[in-house]
């Protein structure tokens, strides 16, 4: 009887470990996707910043002319 109980407990633990492994895999995929998205947003932000600075420079030169 004790052996059956231990066997059942071991099966439950194995199931829990497998579930945690799957959740961990999914979380890592999500983290990778978010990291890539963040890098893209940072790049776009830098491009926009450069364009705005260029526009400001053009406006200042038009103002001085």
PDB file of N, CA, C and O in Angstrom:
ATOM      1  N   UNK A   1       0.831  -1.189   0.000  1.00  0.00           N
ATOM      2  CA  UNK A   1       0.000   0.000   0.000  1.00  0.00           C
ATOM      3  C   UNK A   1       0.880   1.260   0.000  1.00  0.00           C
ATOM      4  O   UNK A   1       0.626   2.197  -0.757  1.00  0.00           O
ATOM      5  N   UNK A   2       1.899   1.277   0.839  1.00  0.00           N
ATOM      6  CA  UNK A   2       2.816   2.414   0.904  1.00  0.00           C
ATOM      7  C   UNK A   2       3.548   2.601  -0.424  1.00  0.00           C
ATOM      8  O   UNK A   2       3.781   3.730  -0.857  1.00  0.00           O
ATOM      9  N   UNK A   3       3.905   1.499  -1.061  1.00  0.00           N
ATOM     10  CA  UNK A   3       4.600   1.570  -2.342  1.00  0.00           C
ATOM     11  C   UNK A   3       3.700   2.198  -3.403  1.00  0.00           C
ATOM     12  O   UNK A   3       4.165   3.004  -4.208  1.00  0.00           O
ATOM     13  N   UNK A   4       2.439   1.843  -3.411  1.00  0.00           N
ATOM     14  CA  UNK A   4       1.478   2.424  -4.358  1.00  0.00           C
ATOM     15  C   UNK A   4       1.343   3.935  -4.125  1.00  0.00           C
ATOM     16  O   UNK A   4       1.266   4.717  -5.073  1.00  0.00           O
ATOM     17  N   UNK A   5       1.316   4.318  -2.878  1.00  0.00           N
ATOM     18  CA  UNK A   5       1.186   5.737  -2.543  1.00  0.00           C
ATOM     19  C   UNK A   5       2.419   6.512  -3.014  1.00  0.00           C
ATOM     20  O   UNK A   5       2.297   7.607  -3.563  1.00  0.00           O
ATOM     21  N   UNK A   6       3.589   5.946  -2.798  1.00  0.00           N
ATOM     22  CA  UNK A   6       4.826   6.580  -3.250  1.00  0.00           C
ATOM     23  C   UNK A   6       4.887   6.639  -4.770  1.00  0.00           C
ATOM     24  O   UNK A   6       5.334   7.633  -5.342  1.00  0.00           O
ATOM     25  N   UNK A   7       4.440   5.576  -5.416  1.00  0.00           N
ATOM     26  CA  UNK A   7       4.415   5.535  -6.879  1.00  0.00           C
ATOM     27  C   UNK A   7       3.497   6.634  -7.434  1.00  0.00           C
ATOM     28  O   UNK A   7       3.843   7.322  -8.395  1.00  0.00           O
ATOM     29  N   UNK A   8       2.347   6.779  -6.824  1.00  0.00           N
ATOM     30  CA  UNK A   8       1.402   7.812  -7.237  1.00  0.00           C
ATOM     31  C   UNK A   8       2.002   9.198  -7.023  1.00  0.00           C
ATOM     32  O   UNK A   8       1.881  10.074  -7.879  1.00  0.00           O
ATOM     33  N   UNK A   9       2.641   9.388  -5.892  1.00  0.00           N
ATOM     34  CA  UNK A   9       3.263  10.684  -5.582  1.00  0.00           C
ATOM     35  C   UNK A   9       4.364  11.004  -6.587  1.00  0.00           C
ATOM     36  O   UNK A   9       4.493  12.146  -7.029  1.00  0.00           O
ATOM     37  N   UNK A  10       5.158   9.995  -6.947  1.00  0.00           N
ATOM     38  CA  UNK A  10       6.225  10.175  -7.923  1.00  0.00           C
ATOM     39  C   UNK A  10       5.652  10.543  -9.286  1.00  0.00           C
ATOM     40  O   UNK A  10       6.188  11.419  -9.964  1.00  0.00           O
ATOM     41  N   UNK A  11       4.582   9.894  -9.690  1.00  0.00           N
ATOM     42  CA  UNK A  11       3.922  10.217 -10.960  1.00  0.00           C
ATOM     43  C   UNK A  11       3.406  11.657 -10.949  1.00  0.00           C
ATOM     44  O   UNK A  11       3.523  12.374 -11.942  1.00  0.00           O
ATOM     45  N   UNK A  12       2.839  12.068  -9.826  1.00  0.00           N
ATOM     46  CA  UNK A  12       2.359  13.448  -9.694  1.00  0.00           C
ATOM     47  C   UNK A  12       3.510  14.452  -9.814  1.00  0.00           C
ATOM     48  O   UNK A  12       3.386  15.484 -10.472  1.00  0.00           O
ATOM     49  N   UNK A  13       4.616  14.130  -9.171  1.00  0.00           N
ATOM     50  CA  UNK A  13       5.779  15.015  -9.224  1.00  0.00           C
ATOM     51  C   UNK A  13       6.346  15.093 -10.641  1.00  0.00           C
ATOM     52  O   UNK A  13       6.723  16.171 -11.101  1.00  0.00           O
ATOM     53  N   UNK A  14       6.407  13.972 -11.320  1.00  0.00           N
ATOM     54  CA  UNK A  14       6.893  13.959 -12.704  1.00  0.00           C
ATOM     55  C   UNK A  14       5.972  14.808 -13.585  1.00  0.00           C
ATOM     56  O   UNK A  14       6.439  15.566 -14.436  1.00  0.00           O
ATOM     57  N   UNK A  15       4.682  14.673 -13.376  1.00  0.00           N
ATOM     58  CA  UNK A  15       3.729  15.488 -14.124  1.00  0.00           C
ATOM     59  C   UNK A  15       3.919  16.968 -13.847  1.00  0.00           C
ATOM     60  O   UNK A  15       3.858  17.787 -14.764  1.00  0.00           O
ATOM     61  N   UNK A  16       4.146  17.312 -12.601  1.00  0.00           N
ATOM     62  CA  UNK A  16       4.370  18.715 -12.234  1.00  0.00           C
ATOM     63  C   UNK A  16       5.649  19.244 -12.870  1.00  0.00           C
ATOM     64  O   UNK A  16       5.676  20.367 -13.373  1.00  0.00           O
ATOM     65  N   UNK A  17       6.698  18.449 -12.850  1.00  0.00           N
ATOM     66  CA  UNK A  17       7.965  18.855 -13.466  1.00  0.00           C
ATOM     67  C   UNK A  17       7.764  19.084 -14.959  1.00  0.00           C
ATOM     68  O   UNK A  17       8.249  20.074 -15.505  1.00  0.00           O
ATOM     69  N   UNK A  18       7.060  18.186 -15.613  1.00  0.00           N
ATOM     70  CA  UNK A  18       6.814  18.338 -17.055  1.00  0.00           C
ATOM     71  C   UNK A  18       5.998  19.597 -17.343  1.00  0.00           C
ATOM     72  O   UNK A  18       6.268  20.305 -18.313  1.00  0.00           O
ATOM     73  N   UNK A  19       5.022  19.870 -16.519  1.00  0.00           N
ATOM     74  CA  UNK A  19       4.204  21.074 -16.685  1.00  0.00           C
ATOM     75  C   UNK A  19       5.061  22.329 -16.507  1.00  0.00           C
ATOM     76  O   UNK A  19       4.944  23.282 -17.277  1.00  0.00           O
ATOM     77  N   UNK A  20       5.916  22.322 -15.492  1.00  0.00           N
ATOM     78  CA  UNK A  20       6.786  23.474 -15.246  1.00  0.00           C
ATOM     79  C   UNK A  20       7.772  23.655 -16.398  1.00  0.00           C
ATOM     80  O   UNK A  20       8.060  24.785 -16.794  1.00  0.00           O
ATOM     81  N   UNK A  21       8.287  22.563 -16.935  1.00  0.00           N
ATOM     82  CA  UNK A  21       9.198  22.649 -18.079  1.00  0.00           C
ATOM     83  C   UNK A  21       8.494  23.302 -19.271  1.00  0.00           C
ATOM     84  O   UNK A  21       9.076  24.153 -19.944  1.00  0.00           O
ATOM     85  N   UNK A  22       7.268  22.913 -19.528  1.00  0.00           N
ATOM     86  CA  UNK A  22       6.512  23.474 -20.645  1.00  0.00           C
ATOM     87  C   UNK A  22       6.227  24.964 -20.411  1.00  0.00           C
ATOM     88  O   UNK A  22       6.355  25.776 -21.328  1.00  0.00           O
ATOM     89  N   UNK A  23       5.846  25.313 -19.195  1.00  0.00           N
ATOM     90  CA  UNK A  23       5.607  26.722 -18.875  1.00  0.00           C
ATOM     91  C   UNK A  23       6.889  27.531 -19.033  1.00  0.00           C
ATOM     92  O   UNK A  23       6.862  28.649 -19.545  1.00  0.00           O
ATOM     93  N   UNK A  24       8.002  26.971 -18.596  1.00  0.00           N
ATOM     94  CA  UNK A  24       9.297  27.642 -18.711  1.00  0.00           C
ATOM     95  C   UNK A  24       9.652  27.856 -20.181  1.00  0.00           C
ATOM     96  O   UNK A  24      10.134  28.924 -20.558  1.00  0.00           O
ATOM     97  N   UNK A  25       9.415  26.850 -21.002  1.00  0.00           N
ATOM     98  CA  UNK A  25       9.690  26.966 -22.441  1.00  0.00           C
ATOM     99  C   UNK A  25       8.847  28.080 -23.057  1.00  0.00           C
ATOM    100  O   UNK A  25       9.352  28.899 -23.825  1.00  0.00           O
ATOM    101  N   UNK A  26       7.567  28.103 -22.716  1.00  0.00           N
ATOM    102  CA  UNK A  26       6.667  29.130 -23.239  1.00  0.00           C
ATOM    103  C   UNK A  26       7.086  30.523 -22.766  1.00  0.00           C
ATOM    104  O   UNK A  26       7.043  31.481 -23.539  1.00  0.00           O
ATOM    105  N   UNK A  27       7.486  30.634 -21.511  1.00  0.00           N
ATOM    106  CA  UNK A  27       7.931  31.923 -20.982  1.00  0.00           C
ATOM    107  C   UNK A  27       9.216  32.400 -21.666  1.00  0.00           C
ATOM    108  O   UNK A  27       9.381  33.592 -21.929  1.00  0.00           O
ATOM    109  N   UNK A  28      10.111  31.473 -21.946  1.00  0.00           N
ATOM    110  CA  UNK A  28      11.346  31.850 -22.645  1.00  0.00           C
ATOM    111  C   UNK A  28      11.042  32.327 -24.065  1.00  0.00           C
ATOM    112  O   UNK A  28      11.647  33.284 -24.547  1.00  0.00           O
ATOM    113  N   UNK A  29      10.109  31.661 -24.725  1.00  0.00           N
ATOM    114  CA  UNK A  29       9.714  32.097 -26.068  1.00  0.00           C
ATOM    115  C   UNK A  29       9.109  33.494 -26.009  1.00  0.00           C
ATOM    116  O   UNK A  29       9.416  34.346 -26.843  1.00  0.00           O
ATOM    117  N   UNK A  30       8.256  33.723 -25.029  1.00  0.00           N
ATOM    118  CA  UNK A  30       7.625  35.033 -24.874  1.00  0.00           C
ATOM    119  C   UNK A  30       8.672  36.101 -24.563  1.00  0.00           C
ATOM    120  O   UNK A  30       8.606  37.215 -25.084  1.00  0.00           O
ATOM    121  N   UNK A  31       9.630  35.758 -23.716  1.00  0.00           N
ATOM    122  CA  UNK A  31      10.700  36.693 -23.390  1.00  0.00           C
ATOM    123  C   UNK A  31      11.516  37.032 -24.640  1.00  0.00           C
ATOM    124  O   UNK A  31      11.854  38.194 -24.866  1.00  0.00           O
ATOM    125  N   UNK A  32      11.829  36.026 -25.443  1.00  0.00           N
ATOM    126  CA  UNK A  32      12.584  36.261 -26.676  1.00  0.00           C
ATOM    127  C   UNK A  32      11.802  37.175 -27.614  1.00  0.00           C
ATOM    128  O   UNK A  32      12.373  38.083 -28.217  1.00  0.00           O
ATOM    129  N   UNK A  33      10.497  36.937 -27.736  1.00  0.00           N
ATOM    130  CA  UNK A  33       9.663  37.766 -28.603  1.00  0.00           C
ATOM    131  C   UNK A  33       9.617  39.205 -28.088  1.00  0.00           C
ATOM    132  O   UNK A  33       9.716  40.152 -28.868  1.00  0.00           O
ATOM    133  N   UNK A  34       9.468  39.362 -26.788  1.00  0.00           N
ATOM    134  CA  UNK A  34       9.420  40.708 -26.211  1.00  0.00           C
ATOM    135  C   UNK A  34      10.762  41.425 -26.345  1.00  0.00           C
ATOM    136  O   UNK A  34      10.800  42.633 -26.575  1.00  0.00           O
ATOM    137  N   UNK A  35      11.844  40.696 -26.203  1.00  0.00           N
ATOM    138  CA  UNK A  35      13.171  41.282 -26.367  1.00  0.00           C
ATOM    139  C   UNK A  35      13.368  41.763 -27.802  1.00  0.00           C
ATOM    140  O   UNK A  35      13.899  42.849 -28.035  1.00  0.00           O
ATOM    141  N   UNK A  36      12.936  40.949 -28.758  1.00  0.00           N
ATOM    142  CA  UNK A  36      13.043  41.347 -30.168  1.00  0.00           C
ATOM    143  C   UNK A  36      12.150  42.550 -30.456  1.00  0.00           C
ATOM    144  O   UNK A  36      12.550  43.466 -31.174  1.00  0.00           O
ATOM    145  N   UNK A  37      10.953  42.547 -29.903  1.00  0.00           N
ATOM    146  CA  UNK A  37      10.041  43.675 -30.098  1.00  0.00           C
ATOM    147  C   UNK A  37      10.642  44.948 -29.503  1.00  0.00           C
ATOM    148  O   UNK A  37      10.574  46.014 -30.113  1.00  0.00           O
ATOM    149  N   UNK A  38      11.221  44.837 -28.333  1.00  0.00           N
ATOM    150  CA  UNK A  38      11.841  45.995 -27.675  1.00  0.00           C
ATOM    151  C   UNK A  38      12.979  46.538 -28.524  1.00  0.00           C
ATOM    152  O   UNK A  38      13.108  47.751 -28.689  1.00  0.00           O
ATOM    153  N   UNK A  39      13.804  45.653 -29.062  1.00  0.00           N
ATOM    154  CA  UNK A  39      14.917  46.097 -29.901  1.00  0.00           C
ATOM    155  C   UNK A  39      14.395  46.839 -31.132  1.00  0.00           C
ATOM    156  O   UNK A  39      14.952  47.862 -31.528  1.00  0.00           O
ATOM    157  N   UNK A  40      13.339  46.327 -31.726  1.00  0.00           N
ATOM    158  CA  UNK A  40      12.745  47.000 -32.878  1.00  0.00           C
ATOM    159  C   UNK A  40      12.195  48.367 -32.514  1.00  0.00           C
ATOM    160  O   UNK A  40      12.363  49.330 -33.262  1.00  0.00           O
ATOM    161  N   UNK A  41      11.541  48.452 -31.369  1.00  0.00           N
ATOM    162  CA  UNK A  41      10.987  49.734 -30.933  1.00  0.00           C
ATOM    163  C   UNK A  41      12.092  50.745 -30.618  1.00  0.00           C
ATOM    164  O   UNK A  41      11.959  51.930 -30.922  1.00  0.00           O
ATOM    165  N   UNK A  42      13.161  50.279 -30.017  1.00  0.00           N
ATOM    166  CA  UNK A  42      14.292  51.171 -29.745  1.00  0.00           C
ATOM    167  C   UNK A  42      14.896  51.697 -31.043  1.00  0.00           C
ATOM    168  O   UNK A  42      15.258  52.870 -31.136  1.00  0.00           O
ATOM    169  N   UNK A  43      15.003  50.833 -32.034  1.00  0.00           N
ATOM    170  CA  UNK A  43      15.551  51.242 -33.326  1.00  0.00           C
ATOM    171  C   UNK A  43      14.632  52.277 -33.993  1.00  0.00           C
ATOM    172  O   UNK A  43      15.102  53.291 -34.509  1.00  0.00           O
ATOM    173  N   UNK A  44      13.325  52.013 -33.978  1.00  0.00           N
ATOM    174  CA  UNK A  44      12.377  52.969 -34.551  1.00  0.00           C
ATOM    175  C   UNK A  44      12.425  54.291 -33.806  1.00  0.00           C
ATOM    176  O   UNK A  44      12.375  55.357 -34.420  1.00  0.00           O
ATOM    177  N   UNK A  45      12.521  54.226 -32.497  1.00  0.00           N
ATOM    178  CA  UNK A  45      12.601  55.432 -31.686  1.00  0.00           C
ATOM    179  C   UNK A  45      13.830  56.258 -32.069  1.00  0.00           C
ATOM    180  O   UNK A  45      13.751  57.482 -32.171  1.00  0.00           O
ATOM    181  N   UNK A  46      14.939  55.602 -32.274  1.00  0.00           N
ATOM    182  CA  UNK A  46      16.162  56.297 -32.658  1.00  0.00           C
ATOM    183  C   UNK A  46      16.014  56.920 -34.044  1.00  0.00           C
ATOM    184  O   UNK A  46      16.484  58.035 -34.273  1.00  0.00           O
ATOM    185  N   UNK A  47      15.369  56.218 -34.965  1.00  0.00           N
ATOM    186  CA  UNK A  47      15.137  56.764 -36.303  1.00  0.00           C
ATOM    187  C   UNK A  47      14.248  58.003 -36.235  1.00  0.00           C
ATOM    188  O   UNK A  47      14.523  59.005 -36.895  1.00  0.00           O
ATOM    189  N   UNK A  48      13.197  57.937 -35.447  1.00  0.00           N
ATOM    190  CA  UNK A  48      12.289  59.067 -35.299  1.00  0.00           C
ATOM    191  C   UNK A  48      13.020  60.244 -34.657  1.00  0.00           C
ATOM    192  O   UNK A  48      12.848  61.389 -35.077  1.00  0.00           O
ATOM    193  N   UNK A  49      13.822  59.969 -33.656  1.00  0.00           N
ATOM    194  CA  UNK A  49      14.593  61.028 -33.000  1.00  0.00           C
ATOM    195  C   UNK A  49      15.495  61.737 -34.015  1.00  0.00           C
ATOM    196  O   UNK A  49      15.577  62.965 -34.032  1.00  0.00           O
ATOM    197  N   UNK A  50      16.163  60.959 -34.850  1.00  0.00           N
ATOM    198  CA  UNK A  50      17.058  61.539 -35.853  1.00  0.00           C
ATOM    199  C   UNK A  50      16.267  62.390 -36.850  1.00  0.00           C
ATOM    200  O   UNK A  50      16.713  63.470 -37.239  1.00  0.00           O
ATOM    201  N   UNK A  51      15.095  61.905 -37.260  1.00  0.00           N
ATOM    202  CA  UNK A  51      14.274  62.670 -38.206  1.00  0.00           C
ATOM    203  C   UNK A  51      13.786  63.974 -37.579  1.00  0.00           C
ATOM    204  O   UNK A  51      13.787  65.020 -38.229  1.00  0.00           O
ATOM    205  N   UNK A  52      13.373  63.907 -36.324  1.00  0.00           N
ATOM    206  CA  UNK A  52      12.901  65.117 -35.646  1.00  0.00           C
ATOM    207  C   UNK A  52      14.042  66.115 -35.492  1.00  0.00           C
ATOM    208  O   UNK A  52      13.859  67.311 -35.717  1.00  0.00           O
ATOM    209  N   UNK A  53      15.210  65.628 -35.113  1.00  0.00           N
ATOM    210  CA  UNK A  53      16.362  66.526 -34.979  1.00  0.00           C
ATOM    211  C   UNK A  53      16.707  67.156 -36.321  1.00  0.00           C
ATOM    212  O   UNK A  53      17.048  68.337 -36.377  1.00  0.00           O
ATOM    213  N   UNK A  54      16.624  66.390 -37.397  1.00  0.00           N
ATOM    214  CA  UNK A  54      16.898  66.933 -38.732  1.00  0.00           C
ATOM    215  C   UNK A  54      15.860  68.000 -39.089  1.00  0.00           C
ATOM    216  O   UNK A  54      16.208  69.043 -39.642  1.00  0.00           O
ATOM    217  N   UNK A  55      14.593  67.745 -38.777  1.00  0.00           N
ATOM    218  CA  UNK A  55      13.547  68.735 -39.053  1.00  0.00           C
ATOM    219  C   UNK A  55      13.791  70.012 -38.263  1.00  0.00           C
ATOM    220  O   UNK A  55      13.639  71.113 -38.793  1.00  0.00           O
ATOM    221  N   UNK A  56      14.165  69.868 -37.009  1.00  0.00           N
ATOM    222  CA  UNK A  56      14.434  71.032 -36.173  1.00  0.00           C
ATOM    223  C   UNK A  56      15.599  71.834 -36.764  1.00  0.00           C
ATOM    224  O   UNK A  56      15.568  73.064 -36.815  1.00  0.00           O
ATOM    225  N   UNK A  57      16.619  71.106 -37.204  1.00  0.00           N
ATOM    226  CA  UNK A  57      17.777  71.776 -37.834  1.00  0.00           C
ATOM    227  C   UNK A  57      17.356  72.531 -39.082  1.00  0.00           C
ATOM    228  O   UNK A  57      17.786  73.666 -39.291  1.00  0.00           O
ATOM    229  N   UNK A  58      16.522  71.920 -39.916  1.00  0.00           N
ATOM    230  CA  UNK A  58      16.051  72.588 -41.136  1.00  0.00           C
ATOM    231  C   UNK A  58      15.215  73.815 -40.792  1.00  0.00           C
ATOM    232  O   UNK A  58      15.356  74.863 -41.422  1.00  0.00           O
ATOM    233  N   UNK A  59      14.349  73.688 -39.798  1.00  0.00           N
ATOM    234  CA  UNK A  59      13.507  74.822 -39.382  1.00  0.00           C
ATOM    235  C   UNK A  59      14.370  75.980 -38.864  1.00  0.00           C
ATOM    236  O   UNK A  59      14.111  77.146 -39.164  1.00  0.00           O
ATOM    237  N   UNK A  60      15.381  75.640 -38.093  1.00  0.00           N
ATOM    238  CA  UNK A  60      16.262  76.694 -37.564  1.00  0.00           C
ATOM    239  C   UNK A  60      17.002  77.385 -38.707  1.00  0.00           C
ATOM    240  O   UNK A  60      17.158  78.606 -38.699  1.00  0.00           O
ATOM    241  N   UNK A  61      17.458  76.606 -39.688  1.00  0.00           N
ATOM    242  CA  UNK A  61      18.182  77.230 -40.808  1.00  0.00           C
ATOM    243  C   UNK A  61      17.239  78.074 -41.668  1.00  0.00           C
ATOM    244  O   UNK A  61      17.653  79.104 -42.201  1.00  0.00           O
ATOM    245  N   UNK A  62      15.991  77.659 -41.808  1.00  0.00           N
ATOM    246  CA  UNK A  62      14.997  78.465 -42.543  1.00  0.00           C
ATOM    247  C   UNK A  62      14.699  79.749 -41.781  1.00  0.00           C
ATOM    248  O   UNK A  62      14.508  80.810 -42.376  1.00  0.00           O
ATOM    249  N   UNK A  63      14.661  79.641 -40.482  1.00  0.00           N
ATOM    250  CA  UNK A  63      14.381  80.791 -39.631  1.00  0.00           C
ATOM    251  C   UNK A  63      15.482  81.832 -39.724  1.00  0.00           C
ATOM    252  O   UNK A  63      15.220  83.034 -39.691  1.00  0.00           O
ATOM    253  N   UNK A  64      16.726  81.357 -39.843  1.00  0.00           N
ATOM    254  CA  UNK A  64      17.865  82.260 -39.890  1.00  0.00           C
ATOM    255  C   UNK A  64      18.030  82.882 -41.284  1.00  0.00           C
ATOM    256  O   UNK A  64      18.665  83.925 -41.436  1.00  0.00           O
ATOM    257  N   UNK A  65      17.459  82.238 -42.278  1.00  0.00           N
ATOM    258  CA  UNK A  65      17.628  82.723 -43.655  1.00  0.00           C
ATOM    259  C   UNK A  65      16.709  83.855 -44.014  1.00  0.00           C
ATOM    260  O   UNK A  65      16.751  84.352 -45.140  1.00  0.00           O
TER     261      UNK A  65
END
